[in-house]
Each structure stands twice: as structure tokens, then as C-alpha cells.
Amino acid sequence: MKRPRRVAVIGVGILGACVGWHLSRQGAEVILIDAGQPGEGVTDWSFAWVNASNKTVTRPYYDLNRAGMAAYRELSETIGPDSWWHPSGHLRWTDDPAAEAKLLETAGLLAEWGYQVEVCTGFEARRRLEPALTLPAEAAVVYYPDESWVHGRRLVGRLVERTAGAEHRFGAAVSGIGIDGRVRSVTLSDGSRLDVDAVVNAAGPSASHVAGLAGRHLPMRREPGAVTRIGCDRVPVRRVMHAPHIEIRPDGDASMVLHSREVDALIDAGEAPARLGRRLHDMARHVLPELGEARAGETRVSNRPIPADGFPSVGAVPSVPGYYEAVTHSGITLGPVLGRLLAAEILTGERDELLADFRPERFSP
């Protein structure tokens, strides 16, 4: 079968940017399409934590995320880490005895699987890793030194710049996908029609709609999340951390990112984003008192792009030749590895074993 050479990538967040970059490196003609601007959607409003420690629900899913971590090291060597990659590790602790037992159980399992993990006390974590923290001296703190955080928008910008010869169609949504035996074209909201050999659906929260344009049913969860950025003259921590009730990470030289599942639960109650942001800020002060002087920033509520069963949908859809999906939660962790694997599948027809459990056709009627 003739392999596609002109590929439209719909959605230029972290997944779409990685797919497009890998396709161009292998000689494909790439069209990057985004209804907004590259990296400014969910990618920019993600907690952006690169990890496999939170992905132990199945061994294949863990293995895929572990490969994602390795792909970041390879990517940083190829394009340079600059200001987008921060491999400074991750701290996690809790104030609930049952949750602490589960945390330590997971740490033990990960150690058996060869994952780098250290368990220390709150006193040791403050003395050796993050002096600005407020936490009980005897608390059990799990430290994952190989984990990192990513400035998603900067990485996407870098990849778009390096996607050689790509055609950019930003600020125009996809309104149609032409199919005649296989994918033949893409129509945009500005009325233009692009002839293509294949399309990649990397549209994040809009992936179900894009799939529908190709006659494909892709069930998605509705799982909104709130993230806030706060400004501070001095960022008091270097690492990603999951503290009781609040998740905190640096976001550069003068800002931090906050998230909490507890606050997410208030979204459907109609609480305004600004109020959600204030709640997050208040929760963070209990862990990092220095943040009492931080400046309130923007809070954004986004829908996470999660297929219905919670696992990635990546690869070809046999019922729609020329149509491929790249839809997943944890796109930040998985972007570089899925970009490489999906580009290879598109251009060679060969599917990597890492993707065996994540075929899109599992959602076929």
C-alpha cells in the first residue's frame, strides 16, 4: 500500500507538534492546523508533570509513560533543553494515613519495576531538597528524582519552528474531512480546501468532534480541570510536588502553577475561575508560606482530552483509511514518544508493540 506523504495534523498542542516534527524529519509534507495558536490551549494550561509514578494502573500503560520519560531525554539532546525542560524531580506526601500507606505501597511496586524512588522524612526533605516547605518532620515523603516538568507552550513553539517546510494554518478550525475510499482532503472554517493523503486527529478536547467529521465515533470523558498561575518575585521551590490537597510546580523565574483535584470538584457547581484560583492560592500558602505575598494571576478551566476508558487512542483506524488518532490524557508525558511512534506507523505501516493496548478500533461500534 502506498504510504501517505502529505499529512494534515489537526491540533498543534504537544501531541500534534511532536507528530508533525517527527513526520517532517522523515520527509513527509506536513500541514499544521489549529483553531487557535500552537501550544496555547490545554498544553499551556496543564500541570505539565512528566512521570510514570502515577501510571501504574496497568503495566503496558506504565511502560508507555516510562518510554515517554526517556523520549524527553532524547528530545533535549536533539533540540536542546533551554527553558522548556526541567528535570528536577518530584516530591509527594499526604496527611491521610490510608493514603500514605497506598503511597508507600506504590513506591515499593515502582522500585520493583526498576523505577528510581527514594523515601525520606519531612525533616530530610526540607533539609536536603526544599527548605521552604512546611510539612511535619516525621511525614513520609516519596521523592522521584527522574521526573520533571515541562513548559509546554515553549516546547511546542520550538518544535513548530523546527518542523521543516511545514504549512501553517492557524486560527482556522477544521470544518470537514473529505473521504472517497480513504481520506482525500481537509476543509477549514475559512473556506479553504487542502488535498492530503492522511490526517492526524490531535485535537485534544475537540477530538471527538474531529473524529465525527471523518464518520468515526470516539467517546470521550468530560473531566474539567482548573489551573492557576501566580506571580512571585522569588520562586521558593525547584520541583514538582503533590502536597496534601494541592499540587504545586515552578513555571519559570517569576511564576508558579497550582492545581487541586478537590478544587476541580467545584467546577460543575458553577464557581467562577477567579474564585477557584483564590482557593488554590490559599491552599498553597499552607505548604509554602512565602506564597502569601504572591500575586494572583490567570485561572483557566479546560477539559482534559481523555478517551472514555481513560487510556490513549493512538494509531490508524482501519475503517477510515488515512485517518489516525493521537488522543490521550497525560499528553505532556507521552507527546515525544507518541509523536515518534505514530509518525513511524503513518509512514511505514508498522505499529510498535508499545501501542498494542491502545488501538483506536477498541471504540468501534
C-alpha positions as CSV (number, residue, x, y, z in Angstrom):
1,M,0.0,0.0,0.0
2,K,1.3,3.4,-0.9
3,R,2.2,5.3,2.3
4,P,1.0,8.9,2.8
5,R,3.4,11.8,2.1
6,R,1.2,14.8,2.7
7,V,-0.3,14.8,6.2
8,A,-2.5,17.3,7.9
9,V,-2.1,17.4,11.7
10,I,-5.2,18.7,13.3
11,G,-4.4,20.3,16.7
12,V,-1.0,21.8,17.5
13,G,-0.6,21.2,21.2
14,I,2.2,19.0,22.5
15,L,0.9,15.8,20.7
16,G,0.3,17.4,17.3
17,A,3.6,19.3,17.4
18,C,5.5,16.1,18.2
19,V,3.8,14.1,15.5
20,G,4.4,16.9,12.9
21,W,8.0,17.3,13.9
22,H,8.7,13.6,13.6
23,L,6.9,13.3,10.3
24,S,8.9,16.2,8.8
25,R,12.2,14.6,9.9
26,Q,11.2,11.5,7.9
27,G,10.5,13.5,4.8
28,A,6.7,14.0,4.9
29,E,5.0,17.1,3.8
30,V,3.2,18.4,6.9
31,I,0.3,20.8,7.3
32,L,-0.1,22.1,10.9
33,I,-3.7,23.1,11.6
34,D,-5.0,24.7,14.8
35,A,-8.2,26.6,15.6
36,G,-6.1,28.9,17.8
37,Q,-2.4,29.3,18.2
38,P,0.2,26.5,18.7
39,G,0.5,25.4,22.3
40,E,-1.9,27.9,23.7
41,G,-4.8,25.5,24.6
42,V,-4.7,22.6,27.1
43,T,-1.0,22.2,26.6
44,D,-0.4,25.7,28.2
45,W,-3.0,25.0,30.9
46,S,-1.8,21.6,32.0
47,F,0.1,20.8,35.2
48,A,2.7,19.6,32.8
49,W,4.3,16.9,35.0
50,V,6.4,14.3,33.2
51,N,6.1,11.0,35.1
52,A,5.3,7.3,35.2
53,S,4.8,7.1,39.0
54,N,1.1,7.9,38.7
55,K,0.6,5.5,35.8
56,T,0.7,2.1,37.5
57,V,-2.9,1.1,36.7
58,T,-1.6,-1.4,34.1
59,R,1.9,-2.5,33.2
60,P,1.6,-1.5,29.5
61,Y,0.4,2.0,30.4
62,Y,3.3,2.3,32.9
63,D,5.8,1.1,30.2
64,L,4.5,3.6,27.7
65,N,4.8,6.5,30.1
66,R,8.3,5.3,31.1
67,A,9.2,5.4,27.4
68,G,7.8,9.0,27.4
69,M,10.2,10.0,30.1
70,A,13.1,8.5,28.1
71,A,11.9,10.3,24.9
72,Y,12.3,13.6,26.7
73,R,15.9,13.0,27.4
74,E,16.4,12.1,23.7
75,L,14.5,15.2,22.6
76,S,16.5,17.5,24.8
77,E,19.7,16.2,23.3
78,T,18.4,16.8,19.8
79,I,16.9,20.3,20.1
80,G,18.4,21.5,23.3
81,P,16.7,21.7,26.7
82,D,16.8,25.6,27.0
83,S,13.9,26.9,29.1
84,W,11.3,24.2,28.3
85,W,12.6,21.1,30.1
86,H,13.2,21.0,33.9
87,P,14.3,17.5,35.1
88,S,14.4,18.5,38.8
89,G,12.4,15.6,40.3
90,H,9.1,15.3,42.1
91,L,8.0,15.1,45.8
92,R,4.8,13.6,47.1
93,W,3.3,13.2,50.6
94,T,-0.1,13.2,52.3
95,D,-1.7,13.9,55.6
96,D,-4.1,10.9,55.5
97,P,-2.8,7.5,57.0
98,A,-4.6,5.3,54.4
99,A,-3.4,7.4,51.5
100,E,0.2,7.3,53.0
101,A,0.0,3.5,53.1
102,K,-1.1,3.5,49.4
103,L,1.7,6.0,48.5
104,L,4.3,3.8,50.1
105,E,2.9,0.6,48.5
106,T,3.1,2.3,45.1
107,A,6.6,3.4,45.8
108,G,7.6,-0.2,46.6
109,L,6.0,-1.5,43.4
110,L,7.8,1.1,41.3
111,A,11.1,0.2,42.9
112,E,10.5,-3.5,42.0
113,W,9.9,-2.3,38.4
114,G,13.3,-0.5,38.4
115,Y,11.9,3.0,38.8
116,Q,14.1,5.5,40.7
117,V,12.4,6.2,44.1
118,E,13.6,7.4,47.5
119,V,11.6,7.6,50.7
120,C,12.6,10.1,53.3
121,T,11.1,12.1,56.2
122,G,9.7,15.6,56.1
123,F,12.7,16.8,58.0
124,E,15.1,15.2,55.5
125,A,13.1,16.6,52.5
126,R,13.3,20.1,53.9
127,R,17.0,19.8,54.8
128,R,18.2,18.3,51.6
129,L,15.6,19.2,48.9
130,E,13.2,22.0,49.5
131,P,13.9,24.2,52.6
132,A,10.9,26.5,52.0
133,L,8.3,23.8,52.7
134,T,6.1,23.5,55.7
135,L,5.4,19.8,56.5
136,P,5.6,17.5,59.5
137,A,9.1,16.4,60.4
138,E,8.1,12.7,60.6
139,A,5.9,12.7,57.4
140,A,6.8,10.0,54.8
141,V,7.9,11.8,51.7
142,V,8.4,10.0,48.4
143,Y,11.0,11.5,46.0
144,Y,11.1,10.6,42.4
145,P,14.4,12.1,41.1
146,D,13.9,11.3,37.4
147,E,10.6,13.1,37.0
148,S,10.4,16.6,35.6
149,W,8.1,19.4,34.5
150,V,7.8,21.0,31.0
151,H,6.9,24.5,29.8
152,G,4.6,23.1,27.2
153,R,4.0,26.3,25.1
154,R,7.7,26.9,24.7
155,L,8.3,23.3,23.7
156,V,5.5,23.4,21.1
157,G,6.9,26.7,19.7
158,R,10.4,25.1,19.4
159,L,9.0,22.1,17.6
160,V,6.8,24.1,15.2
161,E,9.9,26.2,14.3
162,R,11.8,23.0,13.5
163,T,9.2,21.3,11.5
164,A,10.9,21.8,8.2
165,G,8.8,23.0,5.3
166,A,5.5,22.7,7.2
167,E,2.5,24.7,6.0
168,H,0.9,26.6,8.9
169,R,-2.9,27.0,9.1
170,F,-3.5,28.7,12.5
171,G,-6.7,30.4,13.6
172,A,-8.9,28.3,11.4
173,A,-10.8,25.3,12.6
174,V,-11.4,22.1,10.6
175,S,-15.0,22.0,9.2
176,G,-14.8,18.9,7.0
177,I,-12.7,15.9,6.1
178,G,-13.2,14.6,2.6
179,I,-13.3,10.8,2.2
180,D,-13.5,8.9,-1.1
181,G,-12.4,5.4,-0.2
182,R,-9.8,7.0,2.0
183,V,-9.0,10.5,3.4
184,R,-8.5,12.9,0.5
185,S,-8.9,16.4,1.8
186,V,-9.5,18.7,4.8
187,T,-11.7,21.8,4.6
188,L,-11.2,24.7,7.0
189,S,-13.6,27.3,8.5
190,D,-12.1,30.0,6.3
191,G,-13.4,28.0,3.2
192,S,-10.0,26.7,2.0
193,R,-9.7,23.1,1.0
194,L,-6.4,21.2,1.4
195,D,-5.6,18.0,-0.5
196,V,-4.0,15.5,1.8
197,D,-3.1,11.8,1.9
198,A,-3.8,11.5,5.7
199,V,-5.0,13.4,8.7
200,V,-3.9,13.1,12.3
201,N,-6.6,13.9,14.9
202,A,-4.6,15.5,17.7
203,A,-7.4,18.0,18.6
204,G,-7.4,17.4,22.3
205,P,-10.8,18.3,23.8
206,S,-12.2,18.7,20.3
207,A,-11.0,15.2,19.2
208,S,-14.5,13.7,19.4
209,H,-15.9,16.4,17.0
210,V,-13.0,16.0,14.6
211,A,-13.5,12.2,14.6
212,G,-17.2,12.8,13.8
213,L,-16.1,14.7,10.7
214,A,-14.5,11.5,9.5
215,G,-17.5,9.4,10.3
216,R,-15.8,8.0,13.4
217,H,-17.3,7.7,16.9
218,L,-14.7,8.5,19.6
219,P,-16.2,8.5,23.1
220,M,-14.6,11.0,25.5
221,R,-14.9,11.7,29.2
222,R,-15.9,15.0,30.4
223,E,-13.3,15.9,33.1
224,P,-12.7,19.6,33.5
225,G,-9.7,20.9,35.5
226,A,-8.7,24.3,36.8
227,V,-5.1,25.5,36.8
228,T,-3.9,28.9,38.1
229,R,-0.7,30.8,37.7
230,I,0.6,33.1,40.4
231,G,3.4,35.6,40.2
232,C,6.2,35.7,42.7
233,D,9.4,37.7,43.0
234,R,11.2,34.6,44.0
235,V,10.1,31.0,43.2
236,P,10.6,29.2,46.5
237,V,10.8,25.6,45.2
238,R,12.6,23.8,42.3
239,R,10.5,20.7,42.0
240,V,7.0,19.5,41.1
241,M,5.2,18.4,44.3
242,H,2.0,16.8,45.4
243,A,1.3,18.1,48.9
244,P,-1.9,17.3,50.8
245,H,-4.8,18.8,48.9
246,I,-2.7,20.8,46.4
247,E,-0.3,20.3,43.5
248,I,2.5,22.9,43.0
249,R,5.2,23.4,40.5
250,P,7.5,26.2,39.3
251,D,6.7,27.8,36.0
252,G,9.8,29.8,35.2
253,D,11.7,32.6,37.0
254,A,8.7,34.5,38.4
255,S,5.6,32.3,38.5
256,M,4.2,29.1,39.8
257,V,1.4,26.7,38.7
258,L,-1.2,25.4,41.1
259,H,-3.8,22.6,40.7
260,S,-6.0,20.5,43.0
261,R,-8.5,17.7,42.4
262,E,-10.5,19.0,45.3
263,V,-10.9,22.3,43.5
264,D,-11.7,20.6,40.2
265,A,-14.7,19.1,42.0
266,L,-16.2,22.6,42.4
267,I,-16.2,23.4,38.7
268,D,-19.6,21.9,38.0
269,A,-21.0,23.8,40.9
270,G,-20.5,27.0,38.8
271,E,-17.8,28.6,40.8
272,A,-16.0,31.3,38.8
273,P,-12.4,30.7,37.7
274,A,-11.1,33.6,39.7
275,R,-12.6,32.2,42.8
276,L,-11.2,28.8,42.1
277,G,-7.8,30.5,41.7
278,R,-8.1,32.1,45.1
279,R,-8.9,28.8,46.7
280,L,-5.8,27.2,45.1
281,H,-3.7,30.1,46.2
282,D,-5.0,29.8,49.8
283,M,-4.3,26.0,49.8
284,A,-0.7,26.5,48.6
285,R,0.1,29.0,51.3
286,H,-0.3,26.3,53.9
287,V,2.6,24.4,52.2
288,L,4.7,27.4,51.2
289,P,4.1,30.4,53.5
290,E,6.2,32.5,51.1
291,L,3.4,32.4,48.6
292,G,1.3,34.6,50.9
293,E,3.0,37.5,49.1
294,A,2.5,36.1,45.6
295,R,0.4,37.9,43.0
296,A,-2.8,36.4,41.7
297,G,-2.7,35.5,38.0
298,E,-5.0,34.0,35.5
299,T,-7.0,30.9,36.2
300,R,-8.2,28.7,33.3
301,V,-10.7,25.8,33.3
302,S,-10.0,23.3,30.5
303,N,-11.5,19.9,29.5
304,R,-8.9,17.2,29.6
305,P,-8.7,15.1,26.4
306,I,-9.4,11.7,27.9
307,P,-10.9,8.8,25.8
308,A,-13.8,7.0,27.6
309,D,-11.8,4.2,29.1
310,G,-9.0,6.5,30.3
311,F,-6.3,5.2,28.0
312,P,-4.7,6.7,24.9
313,S,-6.3,6.2,21.5
314,V,-3.3,6.2,19.1
315,G,-2.9,5.0,15.6
316,A,-4.8,4.1,12.4
317,V,-8.5,3.5,12.3
318,P,-8.9,0.6,9.8
319,S,-12.5,1.6,8.9
320,V,-11.3,5.1,7.7
321,P,-8.1,4.7,5.7
322,G,-5.8,7.6,6.0
323,Y,-7.3,8.7,9.4
324,Y,-5.1,8.5,12.5
325,E,-5.7,9.4,16.2
326,A,-3.4,10.9,18.8
327,V,-5.8,11.5,21.7
328,T,-4.8,11.0,25.4
329,H,-4.6,12.3,28.9
330,S,-1.0,12.9,30.0
331,G,-0.2,14.3,26.6
332,I,2.7,16.2,28.2
333,T,4.4,13.0,29.4
334,L,3.5,11.0,26.2
335,G,3.9,13.6,23.5
336,P,7.5,12.9,22.4
337,V,7.2,9.1,22.4
338,L,3.8,9.0,20.8
339,G,4.9,11.5,18.2
340,R,7.8,9.2,17.2
341,L,5.7,6.0,17.2
342,L,2.8,7.4,15.4
343,A,4.9,9.1,12.7
344,A,6.6,5.7,12.1
345,E,3.2,4.0,11.8
346,I,1.9,6.5,9.3
347,L,5.0,6.4,7.1
348,T,5.8,2.7,7.3
349,G,2.6,1.0,8.2
350,E,4.3,-0.7,11.1
351,R,2.9,-0.5,14.6
352,D,5.2,-0.5,17.7
353,E,4.5,-3.1,20.4
354,L,4.3,-0.3,23.0
355,L,1.0,0.7,21.4
356,A,-0.5,-2.7,21.3
357,D,-3.1,-2.0,24.1
358,F,-4.0,1.5,22.8
359,R,-5.6,0.8,19.4
360,P,-8.4,3.2,18.3
361,E,-10.5,0.4,17.0
362,R,-11.4,-0.7,20.5
363,F,-14.0,2.0,20.4
364,S,-15.5,0.8,17.1
365,P,-19.3,0.1,17.2
